[in-house]
Amino acid sequence: MLPEGWPVRATATRVERVNAANYGYGFQWWRIDRGDTAIWAGLGYGGQYLVVIPDRELVAVVNSWNVYGGRTGNVLSALVDALVAVR
């Protein structure tokens, strides 16, 4: 069991604009917010993504790149755009 409040503390932005995409970073969680929509993301090796939009109770998991083959396009951005568009 997680301590009370851990998800909020772990996903809070601790460092702003970490990379070229201006993502924030918490405790092993990326913040890839879009406007006023909070988006938590676990970004793993080989195009593995765990995306959580807590206000919408949405969770998405993707394995988009065969590490022994070629890379795919920007699946993460397309996924997040589609999830944010869900109402």
N, C-alpha and C positions, 0 to 999 in steps of 0.2 A: 504494500500500500504506500502511496506517495504521501508525504507530509502535506497538510492543508496549505494551499496557496502555491505549491511548488510549480505547477504549470505556468502560472502567471509570472513568477519570478524567473523561471528558466527561459521563457520566451520573450521577456522584456528586452528591448534594444539596449545593449551595453556599449556598443561601438557603432557609430553612425558611418554610413557610406564606406563600407569596407572594400568594395570592388568597383569596377567600371559600371556595373548595373545599379550602383548606389544602394545595395542591400545593407541592412543593419545586421548585427550579430548579437546573440545572447549567449546562454550557456549551451553550446553545441547546437543551437537552433538559429537558423537564418530568419530575418524578418524581411519579407519581400512584399510589403504592404502596397496596395494600389489605392490611392486616394485615402478615403477614410475607412477602408476595409483592411483590418488586421489579418495578415497571412503569415503563418508559421511554416517553416519548411526544413525538413531534413534532406540535405543534398549529399548523396553518396556517390561512390566510385562507379563508373560505368553507366551513368545516366539513370541512377536509381533516385527516385524522388518520393518523399512523403510530404504532402501538402495538407495543411489544416486551416480551415476558415472557421474559427470558433463561433462567431456571431451567426453563422448560417448552418452550424452543425454539419459541416462538410469535411470529409476526409477523402483524399485521393492518393493512390499509390501507383507508381509507374516504374517499370524497368525498361528503358528505351534504347539501350545500346548493348550490343553483343561485344564484350570487351575483346573478343578475338577477331572481330570484323571491323567494318567501318562505322563511323559515327553517324548519328541521325542529325536532323536539323534541330532547331531550338524547341524541343518538345516542352520544356518547362514553361516557357513564356506562353505558348499556345494553350497549354493546360490551364494556367492561371487565368488567362483571358477568358476561357470558356467557363471556368468556375465562378469568376466574378460576375459574369453575365447571367448566371442562374438567379432567378428571383423566386 
